[in-house]
């Protein structure tokens, strides 16, 4: 067989077709049965030995009878059907789906990290030192004076921050402060947190440029204001240029300024919420410091505060004990007016270990470089797509508009091009929003691939979009019915059929 030029080479074309077929096999191959649906054998049970009541005891149970290769292939197949951050780009705006470096997993798996929460302080000095240093890292990064590591997620951090603010106002005899002001474009957890904390939510509209409307803010502020919850840059990726004036306005009426740390990754090494006038903030370590993201947990959402609020932080915290010996030691202590303990031990400890490892590995220069690349990647991607981006200049993320197309259909169709779509339909101030954040980890080649998917979908007709996706393992589903009538058992589904 002789080689021919790339154009019209049958052998090369067959190879490309084979690669395409393999990709389709991985993406949308045949249904992979559950283990319970595979070859099974009946195992008898001696009911007489069961401590359970007769009506809860079975005489036999059916179990899969599989060889090791069959079992390995089953789970490998399932992993190929799932798209995750290790599969490719995951540009969910606001959610910040960062790649999780594997070295942090190695650090968290070290035997020395396996610390029982009931061990004495004297036997866990290394653990306490790491916590103390992480508190210091986070305080310096955010421009805060004190930090608690306890909250187990960003949303939990929000709640702790608002409870600290409430305790502060109550201590000062200002129980009448019962309102929290929140921009319309804020994360949904902000509204939920304020309401859960017992506050009335005052919604704040954006101005024509997508930022805080100062006149609307002035009208909303009063002696009843407990706090303004703000993200900076905001959910459009826009920096609040009037932030110092906003801080002064809130402080002039006796309120506190709360920083939602969702977008802190845009500012690392360049600006600090504390320097802008924020009094309390939470850190989303999965967004900013590349720890695993959600999925029900575990997570971490440390909270930082200025000096005036430090006495109200959860107990216990970690401090250097002031010993004068040759080796520094550390101890746990309860802040004077603490709101109490909000999570066991010191939060989700191993997530905090990963946070510490990430910060220590990158250092000042690395964190600054990460924010620079996050902003660069977002702006480059936005410049390469055909969809309109109505608000700029932005930082680490942008919100494009799908225009006449339905943003949800656009997202489903992008799956057919082998990439994960952006966040859709939010914030609502952009029609058919496509909220996109590539993060700093993606290469130019990956961004070009994302842009190609955006542009390909932009050219497609409504019929094609409405039928998408057609190459994924799970095709287009009725999401409303699935949410209202979930089938939680494969057996229930089989019985229906």
C-alpha positions as a printed NumPy array, in Angstrom:
array([[  0.   ,   0.   ,   0.   ],
       [  1.388,   3.359,  -0.983],
       [  0.909,   6.574,   0.94 ],
       [ -0.969,   9.352,  -0.768],
       [ -1.384,  13.018,   0.038],
       [ -3.589,  13.959,   2.927],
       [ -6.349,  15.043,   0.541],
       [ -8.304,  12.048,  -0.702],
       [ -6.217,   9.407,   1.098],
       [ -8.634,   6.482,   1.623],
       [ -6.516,   4.987,   4.389],
       [ -6.313,   8.257,   6.259],
       [-10.018,   8.856,   5.787],
       [-10.804,   5.443,   7.223],
       [ -8.549,   6.188,  10.172],
       [-10.333,   9.44 ,  10.8  ],
       [-13.663,   7.649,  10.513],
       [-12.485,   5.036,  13.001],
       [-11.478,   7.733,  15.464],
       [-14.851,   9.391,  14.962],
       [-16.657,   6.081,  15.475],
       [-14.662,   5.453,  18.643],
       [-15.529,   8.917,  19.917],
       [-19.205,   8.219,  19.2  ],
       [-18.935,   4.871,  20.967],
       [-17.66 ,   6.616,  24.061],
       [-20.116,   9.504,  23.795],
       [-23.319,   7.82 ,  22.743],
       [-22.788,   4.088,  22.588],
       [-25.208,   1.466,  23.736],
       [-26.825,   1.661,  27.14 ],
       [-24.592,   0.3  ,  29.888],
       [-26.686,  -1.974,  32.134],
       [-26.482,  -1.6  ,  35.879],
       [-24.745,  -4.336,  37.823],
       [-28.141,  -5.433,  39.075],
       [-29.216,  -5.983,  35.465],
       [-26.203,  -8.09 ,  34.509],
       [-25.685, -11.834,  34.951],
       [-26.949, -12.717,  38.379],
       [-26.884, -15.729,  40.611],
       [-29.178, -16.537,  43.495],
       [-27.514, -16.8  ,  46.893],
       [-29.478, -18.561,  49.621],
       [-29.671, -16.968,  53.06 ],
       [-30.175, -18.848,  56.311],
       [-33.144, -16.937,  57.69 ],
       [-32.738, -18.587,  61.079],
       [-29.465, -16.709,  61.623],
       [-30.955, -13.322,  60.854],
       [-31.474, -10.915,  63.778],
       [-34.15 ,  -9.115,  61.739],
       [-37.911,  -9.732,  62.022],
       [-39.275, -12.348,  59.66 ],
       [-41.014,  -9.778,  57.452],
       [-37.648,  -8.071,  56.833],
       [-35.643, -11.24 ,  56.215],
       [-35.156, -12.729,  52.78 ],
       [-34.535, -16.373,  51.979],
       [-32.345, -15.543,  48.997],
       [-30.716, -12.589,  47.278],
       [-29.654, -12.148,  43.681],
       [-26.115, -10.844,  43.198],
       [-24.155, -10.055,  40.   ],
       [-21.818, -12.845,  38.99 ],
       [-19.079, -11.049,  37.095],
       [-15.397, -11.628,  36.462],
       [-12.856,  -8.975,  37.364],
       [-12.405,  -7.845,  33.721],
       [-16.173,  -7.513,  33.321],
       [-16.408,  -5.473,  36.493],
       [-13.47 ,  -3.225,  35.529],
       [-14.921,  -2.631,  32.08 ],
       [-18.31 ,  -1.793,  33.55 ],
       [-16.942,   1.01 ,  35.709],
       [-14.601,   2.216,  32.983],
       [-17.56 ,   2.423,  30.627],
       [-19.558,   4.424,  33.162],
       [-16.641,   6.822,  33.597],
       [-16.526,   7.364,  29.829],
       [-20.201,   8.288,  29.816],
       [-19.666,  11.094,  32.321],
       [-18.249,  14.511,  31.501],
       [-16.151,  16.068,  34.246],
       [-13.355,  18.564,  34.778],
       [-10.814,  15.844,  33.993],
       [-12.558,  15.239,  30.636],
       [-12.368,  18.709,  29.181],
       [-13.21 ,  22.402,  29.653],
       [-16.054,  23.165,  32.036],
       [-16.83 ,  26.872,  31.503],
       [-19.727,  27.301,  33.927],
       [-19.869,  31.01 ,  34.647],
       [-20.006,  31.918,  38.341],
       [-19.587,  28.279,  39.403],
       [-15.87 ,  28.388,  38.526],
       [-15.225,  24.742,  37.765],
       [-11.475,  24.619,  38.2  ],
       [ -9.28 ,  21.651,  37.447],
       [ -8.194,  20.084,  40.739],
       [ -4.426,  19.432,  40.729],
       [ -3.608,  15.924,  41.836],
       [ -0.717,  16.862,  44.116],
       [ -3.169,  18.295,  46.632],
       [ -4.912,  14.914,  46.759],
       [ -1.544,  13.311,  47.491],
       [ -0.933,  15.739,  50.345],
       [ -4.362,  15.116,  51.833],
       [ -3.748,  11.35 ,  51.646],
       [ -0.578,  11.492,  53.755],
       [ -0.854,   9.496,  56.988],
       [ -0.066,  12.595,  59.043],
       [ -3.261,  14.213,  57.714],
       [ -5.411,  11.488,  59.303],
       [ -6.135,  13.293,  62.563],
       [ -8.842,  12.215,  64.978],
       [-10.814,  15.239,  66.229],
       [-10.634,  14.121,  69.859],
       [ -6.853,  14.053,  70.109],
       [ -5.25 ,  16.397,  72.588],
       [ -3.84 ,  19.746,  71.456],
       [ -0.366,  18.693,  72.433],
       [ -0.458,  15.721,  70.064],
       [ -1.672,  17.648,  66.993],
       [  0.614,  20.666,  66.951],
       [  1.413,  20.17 ,  63.275],
       [ -2.288,  20.17 ,  62.429],
       [ -2.917,  23.299,  64.472],
       [  0.057,  25.023,  62.873],
       [ -1.301,  24.311,  59.396],
       [ -4.68 ,  25.742,  60.416],
       [ -3.042,  28.795,  61.922],
       [ -0.984,  29.409,  58.799],
       [ -4.003,  28.892,  56.544],
       [ -5.965,  31.417,  58.589],
       [ -3.083,  33.826,  58.057],
       [ -2.845,  33.101,  54.316],
       [ -6.535,  33.713,  53.797],
       [ -6.564,  36.835,  55.957],
       [ -3.713,  38.366,  53.978],
       [ -5.239,  37.39 ,  50.626],
       [ -8.594,  38.952,  51.547],
       [ -7.329,  41.917,  53.546],
       [ -9.131,  40.633,  56.634],
       [ -7.976,  40.611,  60.264],
       [ -9.306,  37.224,  61.434],
       [-10.544,  34.01 ,  59.805],
       [-12.584,  30.981,  60.837],
       [-12.127,  27.711,  58.953],
       [-15.268,  25.968,  60.197],
       [-17.976,  26.55 ,  57.54 ],
       [-18.256,  23.425,  55.335],
       [-19.197,  25.221,  52.081],
       [-19.503,  28.659,  50.511],
       [-23.227,  28.879,  51.258],
       [-22.54 ,  27.846,  54.851],
       [-19.863,  30.546,  54.958],
       [-22.435,  33.108,  53.844],
       [-24.751,  32.063,  56.643],
       [-21.962,  32.241,  59.207],
       [-20.982,  35.696,  57.939],
       [-24.542,  36.963,  58.245],
       [-24.913,  35.439,  61.716],
       [-21.688,  37.158,  62.773],
       [-23.062,  40.454,  61.43 ],
       [-26.323,  39.892,  63.321],
       [-24.448,  39.135,  66.561],
       [-22.4  ,  42.3  ,  66.084],
       [-25.484,  44.481,  65.673],
       [-27.239,  42.797,  68.578],
       [-24.205,  43.331,  70.818],
       [-24.294,  47.008,  69.927],
       [-27.983,  47.268,  70.836],
       [-29.146,  47.658,  67.236],
       [-31.667,  44.85 ,  66.919],
       [-33.799,  47.083,  64.71 ],
       [-31.473,  46.457,  61.767],
       [-33.592,  43.885,  59.958],
       [-32.821,  44.488,  56.267],
       [-30.119,  43.141,  53.97 ],
       [-29.648,  44.785,  50.564],
       [-28.765,  42.471,  47.679],
       [-28.251,  43.322,  43.977],
       [-30.686,  41.655,  41.573],
       [-27.797,  39.904,  39.829],
       [-26.442,  38.36 ,  43.052],
       [-26.089,  34.629,  43.595],
       [-29.271,  32.95 ,  44.715],
       [-27.61 ,  31.85 ,  47.919],
       [-27.301,  35.505,  48.968],
       [-31.074,  35.928,  49.033],
       [-31.546,  32.57 ,  50.757],
       [-28.865,  33.339,  53.344],
       [-30.359,  36.701,  54.278],
       [-33.845,  35.217,  54.574],
       [-32.59 ,  32.233,  56.581],
       [-30.808,  34.674,  58.868],
       [-34.138,  36.338,  59.648],
       [-33.679,  39.432,  57.492],
       [-35.944,  41.171,  55.02 ],
       [-34.347,  41.197,  51.576],
       [-34.172,  44.529,  49.751],
       [-33.493,  43.962,  46.051],
       [-31.162,  46.429,  44.351],
       [-31.388,  47.056,  40.569],
       [-28.356,  47.464,  38.327],
       [-27.589,  50.605,  36.367],
       [-27.313,  50.746,  32.577],
       [-23.704,  49.532,  32.739],
       [-24.525,  46.434,  34.792],
       [-23.119,  47.761,  38.069],
       [-24.653,  48.964,  41.353],
       [-27.033,  51.866,  40.818],
       [-25.853,  54.407,  43.4  ],
       [-29.141,  56.317,  43.428],
       [-31.062,  53.1  ,  44.03 ],
       [-28.599,  52.161,  46.769],
       [-29.029,  55.516,  48.492],
       [-32.802,  55.049,  48.432],
       [-32.515,  51.545,  49.872],
       [-30.155,  52.421,  52.723],
       [-31.632,  53.334,  56.091],
       [-31.185,  52.913,  59.82 ],
       [-32.673,  49.437,  59.329],
       [-29.832,  48.304,  57.058],
       [-27.814,  45.465,  58.556],
       [-25.64 ,  44.763,  55.514],
       [-25.16 ,  45.004,  51.775],
       [-24.106,  41.681,  50.198],
       [-21.97 ,  42.285,  47.136],
       [-19.789,  40.363,  44.706],
       [-16.875,  42.216,  43.132],
       [-16.318,  41.698,  40.25 ],
       [-20.054,  41.098,  39.964],
       [-21.847,  38.291,  38.186],
       [-21.346,  39.995,  34.825],
       [-17.594,  39.946,  35.429],
       [-17.64 ,  43.728,  35.91 ],
       [-15.612,  45.453,  38.593],
       [-17.643,  47.801,  40.793],
       [-15.719,  50.996,  40.103],
       [-17.594,  52.89 ,  42.823],
       [-16.772,  50.361,  45.513],
       [-15.145,  52.81 ,  47.938],
       [-18.133,  55.15 ,  47.637],
       [-20.488,  52.197,  48.102],
       [-18.596,  51.206,  51.265],
       [-18.817,  54.733,  52.644],
       [-22.563,  54.894,  51.949],
       [-23.203,  51.614,  53.775],
       [-20.971,  52.505,  56.716],
       [-22.516,  55.976,  57.04 ],
       [-25.859,  54.397,  57.971],
       [-24.183,  51.916,  60.337],
       [-24.437,  48.886,  58.053],
       [-21.814,  46.301,  57.203],
       [-20.436,  45.444,  53.758],
       [-20.413,  41.726,  52.985],
       [-18.174,  40.277,  50.27 ],
       [-19.339,  37.189,  48.423],
       [-16.03 ,  35.49 ,  47.628],
       [-17.322,  33.73 ,  44.504],
       [-15.244,  35.87 ,  42.159],
       [-12.133,  36.39 ,  44.273],
       [-10.124,  34.428,  41.697],
       [-10.3  ,  37.507,  39.473],
       [ -8.47 ,  39.617,  42.066],
       [ -5.781,  37.374,  43.525],
       [ -2.587,  39.3  ,  44.131],
       [ -4.088,  42.506,  42.695],
       [ -6.834,  43.738,  44.994],
       [ -8.25 ,  42.785,  48.392],
       [-11.848,  43.097,  49.625],
       [-10.652,  44.444,  52.964],
       [ -8.9  ,  47.322,  51.232],
       [-12.143,  48.156,  49.408],
       [-14.049,  48.562,  52.668],
       [-15.621,  45.131,  53.107],
       [-16.155,  44.047,  56.713],
       [-16.869,  40.342,  56.31 ],
       [-16.356,  37.84 ,  53.5  ],
       [-16.439,  34.156,  52.736],
       [-13.928,  32.287,  50.606],
       [-15.128,  29.696,  48.083],
       [-12.022,  27.546,  48.175],
       [-13.273,  25.325,  45.35 ],
       [-13.518,  28.378,  43.1  ],
       [-10.4  ,  30.219,  44.16 ],
       [ -7.988,  27.563,  45.397],
       [ -8.926,  24.522,  43.272],
       [-10.32 ,  22.154,  45.874],
       [-13.036,  19.709,  44.732],
       [-16.35 ,  21.337,  43.875],
       [-19.557,  20.463,  45.674],
       [-21.437,  17.404,  44.652],
       [-23.021,  17.423,  48.083],
       [-19.715,  17.893,  49.859],
       [-17.444,  17.929,  51.552],
       [-16.438,  21.51 ,  50.889],
       [-15.1  ,  24.506,  52.753],
       [-16.152,  28.134,  53.056],
       [-13.867,  29.973,  55.506],
       [-15.023,  33.39 ,  56.692],
       [-12.839,  36.441,  57.217],
       [-13.732,  39.557,  59.202],
       [-12.252,  42.866,  60.31 ],
       [-11.142,  43.362,  63.915],
       [-14.516,  44.662,  65.148],
       [-16.238,  41.434,  64.138],
       [-13.518,  38.981,  65.219],
       [-14.964,  38.437,  68.739],
       [-18.131,  37.009,  67.188],
       [-16.537,  34.31 ,  65.005],
       [-17.392,  30.625,  65.61 ],
       [-15.553,  28.722,  68.335],
       [-12.97 ,  27.423,  68.543],
       [-10.3  ,  29.202,  66.519],
       [ -6.561,  28.552,  66.452],
       [ -3.886,  30.918,  67.749],
       [ -0.221,  30.909,  68.668],
       [ -0.167,  30.518,  72.446],
       [  2.532,  33.095,  73.079],
       [  4.953,  30.626,  74.61 ],
       [  8.487,  31.914,  75.014],
       [ 10.219,  28.605,  74.362],
       [ 12.386,  27.784,  71.377],
       [  9.494,  26.171,  69.507],
       [  6.188,  27.923,  68.822],
       [  3.092,  26.052,  69.946],
       [ -0.576,  26.532,  69.109],
       [ -3.884,  26.275,  70.932],
       [ -7.631,  26.425,  70.394],
       [ -9.618,  29.26 ,  71.955],
       [-13.163,  30.634,  72.013],
       [-13.684,  34.225,  70.798],
       [-15.2  ,  36.475,  73.476],
       [-18.683,  36.844,  71.945],
       [-18.678,  33.787,  69.71 ],
       [-21.815,  32.705,  67.864],
       [-20.856,  29.134,  68.832],
       [-19.648,  26.134,  66.907],
       [-21.089,  25.725,  63.403],
       [-19.335,  22.519,  62.329],
       [-17.506,  19.643,  63.897],
       [-13.787,  19.998,  64.533],
       [-12.353,  22.75 ,  62.289],
       [-14.584,  22.26 ,  59.254],
       [-13.787,  19.713,  56.559],
       [-10.157,  19.277,  57.486],
       [ -8.844,  17.493,  54.38 ],
       [-10.369,  20.147,  52.085],
       [ -8.491,  22.728,  54.128],
       [ -5.28 ,  20.727,  53.691],
       [ -5.764,  20.894,  49.909],
       [ -6.415,  24.63 ,  50.12 ],
       [ -3.23 ,  25.165,  52.096],
       [ -1.201,  23.021,  49.681],
       [ -2.484,  24.93 ,  46.643],
       [ -1.708,  28.342,  48.14 ],
       [  1.698,  27.26 ,  49.434],
       [  2.662,  25.721,  46.071],
       [  1.705,  28.8  ,  44.034],
       [  2.833,  31.504,  46.457],
       [  2.296,  35.221,  45.86 ],
       [  3.646,  35.166,  42.322],
       [  1.681,  32.082,  41.305],
       [ -1.626,  33.362,  42.671],
       [ -1.125,  36.677,  40.901],
       [ -0.37 ,  34.83 ,  37.677],
       [ -3.514,  32.713,  38.09 ],
       [ -5.76 ,  35.773,  38.255],
       [ -4.014,  37.326,  35.257],
       [ -4.59 ,  34.22 ,  33.146],
       [ -8.195,  33.902,  34.311],
       [ -8.892,  37.415,  33.028],
       [ -6.885,  36.864,  29.843],
       [ -8.674,  33.611,  29.015],
       [-12.135,  35.092,  29.518],
       [-11.411,  38.109,  27.357],
       [ -9.79 ,  36.026,  24.62 ],
       [-12.694,  33.581,  24.462],
       [-15.244,  36.401,  24.365],
       [-13.391,  37.977,  21.439],
       [-13.563,  34.733,  19.446],
       [-17.289,  33.924,  19.593],
       [-20.091,  35.201,  17.366],
       [-22.56 ,  35.782,  20.197],
       [-23.022,  39.323,  21.505],
       [-21.369,  40.248,  24.819],
       [-23.318,  43.319,  25.963],
       [-21.315,  44.347,  29.046],
       [-17.599,  45.128,  29.188],
       [-14.802,  45.502,  30.123],
       [-15.054,  42.375,  32.21 ],
       [-12.632,  40.29 ,  34.19 ],
       [-12.614,  36.514,  34.742],
       [-16.032,  35.768,  33.235],
       [-18.451,  37.229,  30.732],
       [-22.144,  36.954,  29.906],
       [-23.006,  36.627,  26.236],
       [-26.528,  36.686,  24.833],
       [-27.897,  33.899,  22.654],
       [-30.128,  36.492,  21.003],
       [-33.008,  34.843,  19.129],
       [-31.866,  31.374,  20.133],
       [-32.943,  29.716,  23.358],
       [-29.93 ,  29.618,  25.691],
       [-30.924,  26.207,  27.087],
       [-31.053,  24.784,  23.555],
       [-27.644,  26.288,  22.823],
       [-26.25 ,  24.552,  25.901],
       [-27.702,  21.183,  24.937],
       [-26.356,  21.459,  21.399],
       [-22.846,  22.309,  22.636],
       [-22.739,  18.88 ,  24.257],
       [-22.802,  17.385,  20.764],
       [-19.556,  19.198,  20.011],
       [-17.82 ,  17.5  ,  22.914],
       [-17.602,  20.463,  25.291],
       [-19.508,  21.423,  28.392],
       [-21.775,  24.465,  27.933],
       [-21.731,  27.638,  30.036],
       [-24.28 ,  28.606,  32.668],
       [-27.546,  29.636,  31.002],
       [-30.506,  31.94 ,  31.633],
       [-28.715,  33.868,  34.389],
       [-28.23 ,  36.648,  35.291],
       [-31.62 ,  37.622,  33.925],
       [-30.524,  41.157,  33.044],
       [-28.953,  39.644,  29.908],
       [-31.54 ,  38.063,  27.574],
       [-30.887,  34.354,  26.968],
       [-27.709,  34.585,  29.018],
       [-24.657,  32.41 ,  28.337],
       [-22.503,  33.005,  31.42 ],
       [-19.014,  31.785,  30.655],
       [-15.862,  31.341,  32.745],
       [-13.007,  29.335,  31.232],
       [-10.706,  29.778,  34.294],
       [ -6.949,  30.192,  34.127],
       [ -6.099,  26.544,  33.514],
       [ -7.253,  26.24 ,  29.894],
       [ -4.826,  26.561,  26.986],
       [ -5.357,  28.671,  23.871],
       [ -6.052,  25.491,  21.907],
       [ -8.832,  24.55 ,  24.319],
       [-10.296,  28.043,  24.177],
       [-10.27 ,  27.876,  20.373],
       [-12.122,  24.573,  20.58 ],
       [-14.718,  26.158,  22.845],
       [-15.077,  29.128,  20.507],
       [-15.555,  26.798,  17.536],
       [-18.389,  25.046,  19.381],
       [-20.045,  28.364,  20.252],
       [-19.812,  29.569,  16.649],
       [-21.042,  26.3  ,  15.149],
       [-24.143,  26.369,  17.343],
       [-24.73 ,  30.032,  16.55 ],
       [-25.222,  29.101,  12.889],
       [-27.691,  26.27 ,  13.448],
       [-31.439,  26.351,  12.967],
       [-34.103,  26.075,  15.667],
       [-35.101,  22.552,  14.659],
       [-31.567,  21.257,  15.175],
       [-31.258,  23.019,  18.513],
       [-34.621,  21.75 ,  19.734],
       [-33.571,  18.142,  19.077],
       [-30.195,  18.389,  20.782],
       [-28.293,  16.658,  22.164],
       [-28.2  ,  13.674,  19.836],
       [-24.717,  12.299,  20.497],
       [-24.686,  11.971,  24.273],
       [-25.496,   8.828,  26.213],
       [-28.596,  10.477,  27.683],
       [-30.521,  12.275,  24.958],
       [-32.887,  15.178,  25.43 ],
       [-35.037,  14.598,  28.491],
       [-38.19 ,  16.128,  29.901],
       [-36.525,  17.99 ,  32.738],
       [-39.764,  19.239,  34.272],
       [-41.261,  15.754,  34.537],
       [-37.962,  14.331,  35.751],
       [-37.846,  16.9  ,  38.568],
       [-41.49 ,  16.472,  39.56 ],
       [-41.648,  12.686,  39.272],
       [-38.149,  11.344,  39.899],
       [-37.639,   7.612,  39.539],
       [-35.183,   6.776,  42.249],
       [-34.902,   3.051,  41.598],
       [-33.924,   1.158,  38.48 ],
       [-36.392,  -1.527,  39.559],
       [-39.259,   0.992,  39.563],
       [-38.357,   1.958,  36.009],
       [-38.22 ,  -1.68 ,  34.947],
       [-41.601,  -2.343,  36.543],
       [-43.133,   0.618,  34.655],
       [-41.906,  -0.806,  31.394]])
